[in-house]
């Protein structure tokens, strides 16, 4: 769990830091800005180039426009009133090309109209370069450099070829000396390459030339140096957030889980001394889980103690009839035994066998009843036992109890049997609010017996065949309804009270 907390904190800290340190993201931003700036400059230079060339054309008598004639789709694009350009370059996707080679020597020379506007274009670019910091070359419709001292062509370059065919060419190229010496860090900083953009010059739907621009993107280091305070704040907030998250995870998740683990290990070792609920659970879900685990442990402990107690009592209770049966069987082996004695021993075998059968049946009933689920509430009148000589009075007559019919019949059968066994001839049942009171007019119980009546195998009528399991059977049923039977002092007869929880009432059940 500690490793999980550490990993979560590290990941949380790494996410924004990585966003800053994976510099390609930042460099891409500078590349896009540089590309857009060069395209905008290219549009301005292209307009000036086209206007000057058209003026030179008029001065020379209106010669035909040279260059590539745009197809319909490109004519629609370049003749539109407004044009938008999506970023063409992506450092994560595009390959940085080698250093831009020099112009390829050729025997051709630019036409007279191109040469006529060269001086004005060069003057324009020199003035603008002081602000734009961009390098600008003006090419004719064949890719020839208008400013070169000796004829040279850039038509074979990818970006220039794209522009000569009516598109905008954009590439990344290594700077001189950086192709072999720059490292991954220099690449990410954006200081090892330049952005090249070739913008077509279009007049009368023909590409009459190209404006070839280049510039190095802004350095990420310079940007970071300007934003150092923001970066420190982000790092500090991230570190504090990671620390707070780690502390919360440790306090709210890790420690409660470790405590639950320790409790489970203690329970597995048989240590039942420390089963109280934890003082700190963290989240509500963990609190519910912790309560469930502790409750389960307590239930298992109670059931284990109960089984141990039942085993001891069963052994004790069965020992007497088993001993009597064995003794009677041994005596019956005597051939000289009188008939009267033999009949008496056979009667003993029968009585003790019936007692054993009764004990085993009641133990089986207790086990079965503990496993049964709650049933549908039923009418009290349908639960009353048929006990000759016992007058049963119910108040009210039409009461509906939060007991299933079979459970109610079992409860009242045992209570009626208990009343008859103690000499009662009247059995009164009162249902008021969520409390059920049962009283008879029998012998009642002594004060010293009141608290032990529901203990398994505890009976005040052992000599009359009592097993002490009747009220245990009743309690086994009532446990399914989150309650139990309680014996109360009474001036005459026995008085029992069963208080049902509010949510167990018939009108509250859905």
N, C-alpha and C positions, 0 to 999 in steps of 0.2 A: 504493500500500500504506500509505503514511503517513496518507493521508486516511481509509482504512478503520480504522486503529488509532485515530485521533482521534475518528472517529464512534462507534466501539464504547465508548471511554472516556466520551465525552459522554453517550451513551445510558445507560450504567451509572450515571453520576452523576445523570442526570436522573430516573431511575425513582423512587427513594425521595424525592428532593426534590420531584418533581411530586406524589407521593402526599401530601406535606405541604402543598404550596402550592395544589393544587387543592382549595380549602377547602370545596367543596360536600360532599365526602366527610365531612369533619369536622363540618360544619354539619348534615348529615343525621343524624349520630349524636346531636347535641344535640336536633334536632327530634323524633327518635324517643323520646328520653328524656323530653322535655317532654310529648309526646303521651301516653306511657304514664303519666306522673305525673298528668296531668289526668284521664285515664280512671279511674285508681285513686281520685283525689279525688272524681270524679263518682259512682263507685259508692258511696262513703261518704255523700256528701251526698244521693244518691238514696235510700239506705236510711233516712236520718234524715227526709227529706222524706216518703217513703211512710208511715213509722211515724206521724209527726205528723198526716198527712192522714187516715189510717185512724182515729186516736184522735178527731180532730175529727168524723169521720163517725159514729162511735159516739155521740158526745156530742149530735149533732143528730138522732138517731133512726134511723140506718142508711140514709141516702139512697143511691140508686144511684150507682155510680162513673161519673164523666164520662170523656170522652176516647176516643181511637181504640182499637178492639178489635183485638188482635193476631191476625194470621192463624196457621194451624197451625204453620208452620215457625218463625216468630218466637216463638210460645208455647213450643215445645220448647226453643229456645235460651235464653230468659230464665228458664225454669223448671228448667234443668239445675242440678245440684249444684255444678258448677264451669264457669267460662267462661274462655276464652282469647281474646285479641285480637291480630291481626296488625297491624303498622304500617300506618296508612292514608295517611300523608303521605310524599312524596318530592320534595325540592326540585328534583331533576333532571327530574322528570316533571310535577309539578303547577305550575299557574300561581298566582302570588301575586295574590290578589284585592285589589280596592280597600279603602281604609280602611273599617272597619265603620261603617255609617251608624247614626244614632240610631233609637230606636224610632219606628215609624210611628204617628202619632196616630190613635186610634180612639175610638168612643163607648162601647164595651163596657168593663166593669170586671170584675176577677176575682170569682169566687163567694165567698160568705161563708166556706166551709171553707178556701179558699186564703188569704183575708185573715186568718183566725184563726191560721194557723201562720207568717205572715210575720215577726213579731217574733222568734220563736225561731230561725227559719232565718237571719235577719240576724245575730243574736247569735252563732250558730255560725260563720258565715262570717267575721265580724270577728275572732273569736278565732283561727280557723285561718289566716287570711291572714298573720298575723304570722310564721308558719313556712313556709307554702307559697308565699307571695308571688304567689298567683294571684288574679285578679279573678273573682268569682262573681256570677252573676245567677240568680234563681229565677223561672221562667216557669210559667204554668198550662198547661192542656191546649190552649189556643188561641194560645199564644205570648205572652201578655200578661205584662209585667214586674210582679212582685208588689211591688217596692219603689219603683216610679216614683210621683212626686207627681201626675203627670197620666197618664191611661191611654195606654199605648203598646204596640205589638206588634212582635215580632221574627220572626213566623211566616214572612215572605217570604224570610228569609235561608236560603241553601242548607243550612247545617249544622243550623239550628234545624228546618227543614222535615223533614230526614232523621230527626231525633230524634223529632219529633211523630208520625212514621210507624213508630216502633218500632226504628229503627236508631241507630247512633252517627255523628254528623256531625263531620267534622274538616276544617278548611281553614287555609290560610296567608293572612294579610291584612297589608297594609302598615300600618306604624304611622303615626300622624298626622304629616304633614310629610315622611315618608321616601319617599313614592311618587314624588315629582318630584325630590327632591334626592339620594337615595341612588344611589351608583354600583355597578358590578359588585362592587367590593371590599367595600362596605358590605353588599351582599346576601350575599356569601360569608361575611362575618364573622358574619352572623346577627343584626345589631343593627337591621335596618331593617324587621322584620316580627314579628308575633305569631302564636302557635298558638292556634286557637279550637277547642274541643271542646264539642259539645252532647250531653249524656247523658240518655237518657229516664228518667223516674220512672214505674215500673210497679207497679200494684196491681190484683189480680184480673184480670190479663191485659189491662188497659187502660193507656194512656199518660195519666196524670193530670197530668203536668207535665214540665218540662225543667230540668236543671241546666246552665247556660251558663257555661263557664269559659274563661279566656284567660290566657296568660302569654308573656313574651318568652323565647326560648331563651337558654341561657347563651352568653356571647360566646366565640368561638373565640380571640380575642386573650387573654382571661383564662386560657383553658386552656393556650395556648402559653406564656404568661408563667410559668405554674406548672411546665410541663414543659420549660423552656428548656435545662436541663442534658441531658435525654434527646435533645432535638433537636440540640444541639451534638455530642453523642456520635455520633448517627446520621450527621450531615453529615460529621464527621471520619472515621468508619469508611468511609463511602462514598467520600470523596475519596482516602483511603489505598488502598482496594480498587481504585478506578479507576486510580490511579497504578501500583500493582503489576501490574494486568492489562495496562496499557499497556506497562510495561517488559517483561513476559513476552512479549507479542505482538511487540514490537520485536526482542527477543533471540531468541525461539524461532521466529518466523515471518518477520518482515519482513527482518531481516538475511540469513538463509540464502537467502531467495528473491532478494534483491538480488544476493547473491554468485553464485547460479546464473545469474541474468540476465546478469551481467557476464561469466561464463565463456562463456555461449552466444554473446554478442556477440563476444568475443575469438575464439572458434572460427569464427564466421561471417567474421571479418576474415582468417582464416588464421593466427592466432597459436596455434601448437601448443606453445609453450614452457611454458605454465602449465596443464597438464592434471591436476595432482595433485588428490587428493581434498581437499574442504574440511576445515578444522580444526574448524568448528562447524556443525552442521546443525539444532540445535533439537530437533524432535520426531523420533520414529523413522520416521514416514512420509516426512518431508522428507529424512532421512538416506538412506532407501532410494531416494527419487527422485534425490537428489544423486549417490549411487553409480551409479545407472543412467545418469544423464546423462554423468558423467565417463567411465564405462566405454564408453558408446556413442561418446563423442568419441575416446577412445583407439582403439577398434576402427576407427572411420572413418579415423583418422589412419594406423593400421597398414595398413588396406586400401588407402588412397591411396598410401602408400609402397610397398606390395607391388605395386600395379598399375604404378606408375612403374618399379619394378625389373623387373617382368616385361616391360614394354614395351621397356625398354632391352635386356634379354637376348634377347627374341624378335627384335628388330630386328637385333641382332648375330648371332644364330644363323642367321637366315634370309638374312642378307646374303651369306654364303659360298655357299650353294647357288644363290641367285638369280644371283649373279655368275657362277658356273660355268655355269649354264644359259644365260645371255645370251651368254657367250663361246662356248660350244659351238654355240649357234644361229647366231652370226655366222660361225663357221668352216664350218658345214655349208652355208652359202650359196655357198662356193667350189666352183665346178664341177670344178676340177682336183684336188680333194681325193682322195687314194688311198682305196680301199675299206677298208683296214685302219684308217686314221685315222677314216674316217666311222663305222665300227662302234664304235670306241673312244669317239668323241664321243656317239654314240647311247647307249652304255652309261653314260656320264657323266650324260647327261640323265636316264636312268632312275634311277640311284642317287641323284642329288641330288633328284629329284622324290619318291622314296620317303622320303628323309630329311626333306624338308619336310612330307610327309604324316604321318610319324611324330611330328614336333614338334607339328604342329597337333592331331593326335589326342590327344596327351598333355596339351596345354594345355586342350583341351576336357574331358578327363577330370577334370583338376584342378578346373576351374570347376564341373562337374556334381557332383563328389564333395563339394565344399564346401557345396553347397546341400542335399544329402541329409540326412535325419534319421537318428537312431540306429535300428537294427533290433533284432530279437529275438536274444538270444544263441544261438549254434549250436555244434555239435560241431567240435572241431579237425580230426578225421579227414575231415570233409566239406569242409574248406577247402583241403586240400593240393593243390598243382598237379601236373599230369602232365608231369614233366620227364625225358625219356629221358637216361640216363647219370648221373642224380643220385639218390643214395640218401637217402631222407628218414626220420629217426628222431624219434619223438615220445614225450615223457614228461610225464604219463602218457598212455596210449593213448586213454582215454575222457574226456579233458579237455573242458570246455565253456568257451569264451571269451566275454567280454562284447562280442563283435562279431557283426554280422549275417552271414549266410552269404555274401552278395555282397561285403561289405566285406572279410571274412576272405580270401576267394578272391583278391581284387585285391591285398591286402597281401602274401600269401605268393607270389603269382605274380611280383610285381616283385622280391621278395627272392630268390626262386629264380633268376630271370633274372640278377640281379646276381651271385649266387654262381657260376653257370655261366660268365658272362662273365669271371670272375676265376679260372677253371680249377678250380673245386671239383667234387668228385664225391660229397661227403657233406654233408648238410644236417640239423642237429640242432635240434629245437625242444623247449624245456623250459618247462612252466607250473608255477610254484610261488607259492603265495599269490596276490598280485595282480600278479605280475611275469612277463613273457614274455621269454625269452632265445632268440635265434636265432644259431647259430654254424655256419660252414662251414669247410672245410679248403683253401680256395683261397689265392690270393696274399696276401690281406689288404690293409691300407692303411698307408701311412707316417704317422708321427705328425703331420706338417704338414698332412695331409689330413683328419684325424679330425673336426675341428670344422666343416669346410666341406662334408661329404658331403651334408648335407640342404639345402644352398643350391640354389635352382633354377639349372639349367644348369651346375652345377659337376660335372665328370666327369673321371675318370682314364683313360677309354677313348675319348677323342674320335676318335683315329685308327681305332678299330675300330667306329665308328658310335654310340658312346654319346651320349646327349642331355643327361644330367644332370638328368632330370626324374623318374626312377624313384622315388627316395626322396622327392621333393616330392609325388608322387601319394600315397605312403604317409602322409606327414605330413598331407596334406589330409584323408584319411580319419580319421586318429587325432584330429585336432582336434575332430571331432564327438563324441569320447569323452573330451574334456578331457585328452588326453595327447599324447605325440609319441615318435618313435623317436630313440634315442641310440646313437651308435657308441662302443664301449669298446676300450681296448687289449687285444690278445690275442697270446700267443706264436706262434700259428699260425692263419692264416685270419682271417676277419672275425667280429666279435662285436657283435651289436645287442641293445639292451635296451629294452623297452616296459613302463613302470610304469603300470598302470591305477589310477584312484582307487578307494577302497573302495566308494563307492556305485555304482560301475559294475560290480561283480561280479554274476554271475548270481543268487546267493542273496540279494542285497540289492535286487534289482529287483522291483517290484510290478506 
